[in-house]
Amino acid sequence: MIECGSNDHFIKHAHLPQSILAARVVWGRWEMDIFKVMVDVELCPGCCDGPCGWTATSNDCDSLPTPGLMEMVFHPYFLRLDGWSASLDECSSQRIVLGDYGDYSNGTLIHSGNIFEDMRTLGIDATDSAYCPVVSRIFGYERFISHENDQDDLVVAYHDQEKYLALCQPKGLSLPANKWFVLLLKALSTRLSGKHLVITVIQCSDFYGVDDNGERRESGEDSASDRGSHFAEPRILTPLYTVASPQVWRRELLSLQRWDQFSKIREHFYALVNMHQSTGPETRHKSAIRQKKDGMVKFFSDMFGLQHLRSYVGKITFFERLPWMMETDSPREDFVETAEEHGLLVRLFKGIRQSNAVQDPRLEVVLPLLRKRCQTLGAKDDAPHRYADEKQKVKRELESISQTLSAGLLNHTGSTFCSPCLEHVQS
């Protein structure tokens, strides 16, 4: 059983096999009656930390409802909005509006845009009731209000370092916590990845700092007169706000080491496949070619641990034979195909059952080369025998790795050899 203190949500990032995608799964605690599961599929940055890796996050159960799970930022001011707890930060010299987003660091939001402005640009009616801000009544700490200034419309925001702030005629504005706004945040997740969002603002007609006795402090940075930039509307001040990071906007950090490994895999694979096309002085030095090939084969052998599989499935020579399988020589003139025929053959080899499947780039590379190999064999007098012998060799090797490397090329390779052989017999 997972123990994680006060955290009420868990996050797992799992790589999807044979792809560059990953599934991010978020779920809540069963005993806290928040056992909802959210699954997002995203581009994997190469950060996978194994099948047992997970992280945790928490939304305060007493905090204001939010549109989806949020990674909350700690703020020094505290108020209650319609009975819900809310932590807030000073706007300082910034002009903050509900729905603003950007990069957040050390209490400063670097503005990048506003969700409601983006909605208008996207043709979404921002005045629809589903997207209207939620207006809340503000409750503060009455013991800090001086009896001389006892007003029904005066609220004091508590500060963890005793920098209390008195707010005149305050009201809270928050983003709606409904499924429509959750879907909006999800739709913007790709473009706004990693950004922070202003989810709550406090508006008032005036504000000023007070001491422990509720007395007004001398004019300074805690007074509205020194913060003229806070006007969101004429005579409406915005001294406090809450910023958070929507979980759907969060992305795992890029692992440069993993991406470098992916790059090397692609580089070695295509170099191995295209070795038969080598030209120039190197082709006259077989030892140099052999040394280069051995290096690439060793790269894949070490990566897949082929030496450890030898006792179970025998020696796997797929990568050693891959360049030889791709040899094409010079086919007969009547086998030369146009670009259009080339594309048609690739689709033909995949079969009718695969017509609606997502194209595998490995097949786009391997199958046309196998087709040319078959063309070369077809030019020989003993073509039927060569086809059968070649097919059996390749099939045995692909079968030996189908359960370990999951190459998924066995059926496609078989149809590649069968089709030209059938064409040769019929001709």
C-alpha positions in Angstrom: 0.0 0.0 0.0 1.3 3.4 -0.9 1.9 5.8 2.0 2.3 9.5 1.0 1.4 11.6 4.0 -1.2 14.3 3.2 -1.0 13.8 -0.6 -4.4 12.9 -2.0 -3.5 12.3 -5.7 -0.9 10.1 -7.4 0.6 10.5 -10.8 2.2 7.8 -12.9 4.0 8.3 -16.2 4.2 5.1 -18.3 5.8 4.7 -21.7 3.7 3.1 -24.5 5.6 0.2 -26.1 7.0 0.6 -29.7 6.2 4.3 -29.7 7.4 7.7 -28.6 4.2 8.3 -26.7 3.4 7.9 -23.0 0.3 7.7 -20.8 0.0 9.9 -17.8 -2.4 8.5 -15.2 -3.7 10.5 -12.3 -5.9 9.0 -9.6 -7.1 10.0 -6.1 -7.4 8.2 -2.8 -10.3 5.7 -2.4 -10.7 6.4 1.3 -11.0 10.1 0.6 -13.9 9.6 -1.9 -11.9 11.2 -4.7 -11.1 8.0 -6.6 -11.4 9.5 -10.1 -8.9 8.5 -12.8 -7.6 10.9 -15.5 -5.6 9.5 -18.5 -3.7 11.7 -20.9 -1.5 10.5 -23.8 1.4 12.8 -24.6 4.8 12.8 -26.4 7.3 11.0 -24.1 10.3 13.3 -23.3 12.4 10.2 -22.4 11.8 10.7 -18.7 10.4 7.2 -17.9 11.5 6.1 -14.4 10.3 2.5 -14.7 7.1 0.6 -14.0 7.2 1.4 -10.2 7.9 5.1 -10.5 5.2 7.6 -9.4 4.9 11.0 -7.9 2.2 12.6 -5.7 0.4 15.9 -5.5 -2.4 17.4 -3.3 -5.3 19.7 -3.5 -6.3 21.0 -0.1 -9.7 19.5 0.7 -10.8 22.8 2.3 -9.6 25.0 -0.6 -11.8 26.6 -3.3 -12.9 24.2 -6.0 -10.8 24.4 -9.1 -11.4 23.3 -12.8 -9.6 20.1 -12.6 -6.6 19.0 -10.5 -4.1 21.8 -9.9 -0.6 21.9 -8.6 -1.1 24.7 -6.0 1.5 27.4 -5.2 1.9 28.5 -1.6 1.0 32.1 -1.0 1.4 34.2 2.3 -2.1 35.7 2.5 -5.2 33.8 3.7 -8.9 34.5 3.3 -12.1 32.5 3.1 -14.3 32.7 0.0 -17.8 31.5 0.6 -16.4 29.3 3.4 -13.6 27.9 1.3 -10.0 28.5 2.3 -7.8 30.4 -0.2 -4.1 31.4 -0.1 -3.2 34.5 -2.1 -0.3 36.6 -3.1 0.2 40.3 -3.6 0.0 41.6 -7.1 2.9 44.0 -6.3 3.3 46.3 -9.3 1.7 43.9 -11.7 -1.7 44.3 -13.3 -3.3 40.9 -12.8 -6.6 39.8 -14.4 -8.5 36.5 -13.8 -7.5 34.0 -16.5 -4.0 35.4 -17.0 -1.3 32.8 -17.7 2.5 32.7 -18.0 5.7 31.7 -16.3 5.7 32.0 -12.6 8.8 32.3 -10.3 9.5 33.8 -6.9 6.1 35.5 -6.6 6.2 37.0 -10.1 4.0 36.0 -13.0 5.5 36.8 -16.4 2.4 37.5 -18.4 2.0 35.5 -21.7 -1.7 35.8 -22.3 -5.3 35.4 -21.0 -7.6 32.5 -21.4 -10.7 34.6 -22.0 -8.9 36.6 -24.7 -7.8 33.3 -26.3 -11.4 32.1 -26.2 -12.6 35.1 -28.3 -9.7 34.4 -30.8 -10.8 30.8 -31.1 -14.4 31.7 -31.6 -15.7 30.5 -28.2 -18.3 32.7 -26.6 -16.6 33.8 -23.4 -19.9 35.2 -22.1 -21.5 31.7 -22.0 -22.7 30.9 -18.5 -20.4 27.8 -18.5 -17.3 30.1 -18.6 -18.5 33.0 -16.4 -16.3 33.6 -13.3 -17.7 32.6 -9.9 -18.3 35.5 -7.6 -17.6 34.8 -3.9 -18.2 36.6 -0.7 -15.1 37.3 1.3 -14.5 36.5 5.0 -11.4 37.6 6.8 -10.1 37.9 10.4 -12.3 40.3 12.4 -9.9 40.6 15.4 -7.6 42.8 13.4 -10.3 45.4 12.6 -10.1 48.4 14.9 -13.3 49.3 16.7 -12.9 52.8 15.4 -13.0 51.5 11.9 -15.6 48.9 12.5 -17.3 48.5 9.1 -19.4 45.8 7.6 -17.7 46.0 4.3 -14.1 45.8 5.7 -12.2 42.5 5.7 -8.7 41.8 6.8 -6.5 39.3 5.0 -4.2 37.3 7.3 -0.5 37.2 6.5 1.9 34.5 7.8 4.5 37.3 8.6 2.0 39.7 10.2 1.7 42.0 7.1 -2.1 42.1 7.4 -4.1 43.8 4.7 -7.4 45.5 5.1 -9.8 45.3 2.1 -12.7 47.6 1.5 -15.8 46.2 -0.1 -14.0 43.1 -1.4 -15.3 40.3 -3.6 -13.6 37.2 -5.1 -13.6 36.1 -8.7 -12.6 32.5 -9.5 -12.6 30.3 -12.6 -15.6 28.0 -12.8 -15.0 24.4 -11.6 -17.1 22.6 -14.3 -16.4 20.1 -17.0 -16.6 22.7 -19.7 -13.8 24.7 -18.3 -11.8 21.5 -17.6 -12.2 20.6 -21.3 -11.0 24.1 -22.3 -7.9 23.8 -20.2 -7.2 20.4 -21.8 -7.7 21.8 -25.3 -5.1 24.5 -24.5 -2.6 22.1 -22.9 -0.3 21.6 -25.8 0.2 25.3 -26.5 0.3 26.3 -22.8 2.5 23.4 -21.6 4.3 24.3 -18.4 2.5 27.6 -17.8 0.8 28.8 -14.6 -2.7 30.2 -14.4 -4.4 32.9 -12.3 -7.4 31.0 -10.9 -8.6 33.6 -8.3 -8.4 37.4 -7.9 -9.7 39.6 -5.1 -11.2 43.0 -6.1 -11.9 45.9 -3.8 -12.5 49.7 -3.7 -9.5 50.3 -1.4 -6.9 48.5 0.7 -4.2 49.3 3.2 -2.0 47.6 5.7 -2.9 47.2 9.4 -0.9 46.2 12.5 -1.7 43.7 15.2 -4.2 46.1 16.8 -6.0 46.7 13.5 -4.6 50.2 13.2 -3.8 51.5 9.8 -0.2 51.6 9.0 1.5 54.7 7.7 1.3 55.3 4.0 3.7 53.0 2.1 3.8 50.1 -0.1 0.7 48.5 1.6 -1.6 51.3 0.5 -3.7 51.7 -2.6 -2.4 55.2 -3.2 1.0 53.8 -4.0 -0.3 51.0 -6.3 -2.1 52.9 -9.1 -1.3 50.1 -11.5 -3.8 47.8 -9.8 -6.8 49.2 -11.6 -8.4 46.4 -13.5 -11.5 48.6 -14.1 -12.1 52.3 -13.1 -12.1 52.4 -9.3 -11.7 48.7 -8.9 -8.4 47.5 -7.4 -6.9 44.0 -7.5 -4.4 43.6 -4.7 -4.4 39.8 -4.3 -4.5 36.8 -6.6 -4.0 33.0 -6.6 -1.9 31.2 -9.2 -1.7 27.5 -9.8 -0.4 25.0 -12.4 -3.2 23.0 -14.1 -2.3 19.3 -14.0 -3.2 19.0 -17.7 -0.6 21.6 -18.5 2.2 20.0 -16.7 4.8 18.0 -18.6 7.6 15.8 -17.5 11.1 17.3 -17.9 13.0 16.4 -21.0 15.7 13.8 -20.4 18.6 14.8 -22.7 20.3 11.5 -22.0 17.2 9.5 -23.3 16.8 11.7 -26.3 20.4 11.3 -27.2 19.9 7.5 -26.9 16.9 7.6 -29.2 18.9 9.6 -31.7 21.7 7.0 -31.7 19.2 4.2 -32.2 17.8 5.9 -35.3 21.3 6.7 -36.6 22.6 3.2 -36.2 19.5 1.5 -37.6 19.4 3.5 -40.8 23.2 3.3 -41.2 22.9 -0.5 -40.9 20.0 -0.7 -43.4 21.8 1.5 -45.9 25.2 -0.2 -45.8 24.5 -1.9 -49.1 24.3 1.5 -50.7 27.9 2.6 -49.7 29.8 4.2 -52.5 33.3 5.7 -52.8 36.7 4.5 -51.7 35.3 2.8 -48.6 33.6 0.2 -50.7 37.1 -1.0 -51.8 38.1 -1.7 -48.2 36.1 -4.6 -46.9 37.9 -4.5 -43.5 36.7 -0.9 -42.9 33.1 -1.8 -43.8 33.3 -4.9 -41.6 34.6 -2.9 -38.7 31.8 -0.3 -39.1 29.2 -3.0 -39.3 30.5 -4.8 -36.3 30.3 -1.6 -34.2 26.7 -1.0 -35.2 25.7 -4.7 -34.5 27.4 -4.5 -31.1 25.4 -1.3 -30.3 22.1 -3.1 -30.8 23.3 -6.3 -29.2 24.3 -4.5 -26.0 21.1 -2.5 -26.0 18.8 -5.5 -26.3 21.0 -7.8 -24.2 21.1 -10.4 -27.0 24.1 -12.2 -25.4 21.9 -13.0 -22.4 19.1 -14.4 -24.7 21.4 -16.9 -26.4 20.8 -19.7 -23.9 17.0 -19.4 -24.5 16.5 -18.6 -28.2 19.9 -19.3 -29.7 22.2 -16.7 -31.4 20.2 -13.8 -32.8 21.8 -12.7 -36.0 19.1 -10.4 -37.2 21.2 -7.2 -37.0 24.2 -8.9 -38.6 22.1 -10.1 -41.5 20.1 -6.9 -42.0 22.5 -5.2 -44.4 22.7 -8.5 -46.5 18.9 -8.8 -46.5 18.8 -5.3 -48.0 21.2 -6.0 -50.9 19.6 -5.2 -54.2 22.3 -5.6 -56.9 21.1 -4.3 -60.2 17.7 -5.6 -61.1 16.5 -6.2 -64.7 15.2 -3.2 -66.6 11.6 -4.6 -66.5 11.8 -4.4 -62.7 12.5 -0.7 -62.5 9.5 1.0 -60.9 8.3 4.5 -60.8 7.7 6.5 -57.5 4.0 5.8 -57.9 4.5 2.1 -58.3 6.9 2.2 -55.3 4.1 3.6 -53.0 1.6 1.2 -54.4 3.8 -1.8 -53.7 4.4 -0.6 -50.1 0.6 -0.5 -49.6 0.2 -3.9 -51.3 2.7 -5.6 -49.1 0.9 -4.4 -45.9 -2.2 -6.2 -47.0 -5.8 -5.3 -47.1 -6.2 -6.0 -43.4 -3.5 -3.3 -42.6 -5.0 -0.7 -44.9 -6.5 1.3 -42.1 -3.7 0.9 -39.7 -1.2 3.7 -38.9 1.8 3.4 -41.1 5.0 2.0 -39.4 8.0 4.0 -40.6 10.1 0.8 -40.2 8.1 -0.9 -42.9 8.5 2.2 -45.2 12.3 1.6 -45.0 12.5 -2.2 -45.0 9.8 -3.4 -47.3 10.8 -1.5 -50.5 14.4 -2.8 -50.0 13.1 -6.4 -49.6 11.1 -5.9 -52.8 14.3 -5.0 -54.6 16.0 -8.1 -53.1 13.2 -10.2 -54.5 13.6 -8.6 -57.9 17.3 -9.5 -57.9 16.4 -13.1 -57.1 13.7 -13.1 -59.8 16.4 -12.4 -62.4 18.1 -15.7 -61.7 17.3 -19.0 -63.5 16.6 -20.9 -60.3 14.3 -18.1 -58.9 11.7 -20.4 -57.3 14.3 -22.2 -55.3 16.0 -19.0 -54.3 12.8 -17.5 -53.1 11.9 -20.4 -51.0 15.4 -20.7 -49.5 15.7 -16.9 -48.8 12.2 -16.8 -47.3 13.0 -19.6 -44.9 16.2 -18.0 -43.7 14.6 -14.7 -43.0 11.6 -16.3 -41.4 13.6 -18.3 -39.0 15.6 -15.3 -37.8 12.6 -13.1 -37.4 10.7 -15.8 -35.5 13.7 -16.0 -33.1 13.3 -12.4 -32.1 9.6 -11.8 -32.5 9.0 -12.5 -28.8 12.0 -10.5 -27.5 12.3 -7.5 -29.7 8.7 -7.3 -30.9 9.9 -6.2 -34.3 6.4 -6.9 -35.9 7.9 -7.5 -39.3 7.4 -11.3 -39.7 4.0 -11.2 -41.5 4.9 -8.3 -43.7 8.2 -9.8 -44.7 6.5 -13.1 -45.5 4.0 -11.4 -47.8 6.9 -9.4 -49.4 8.6 -12.6 -50.5 5.3 -14.4 -51.5 4.0 -11.7 -53.7 6.9 -11.4 -56.1 7.3 -15.2 -56.2 3.7 -15.6 -57.2 4.1 -12.9 -59.9 7.2 -14.7 -61.2 5.3 -18.1 -61.4 2.3 -16.5 -63.1 4.5 -14.8 -65.7 
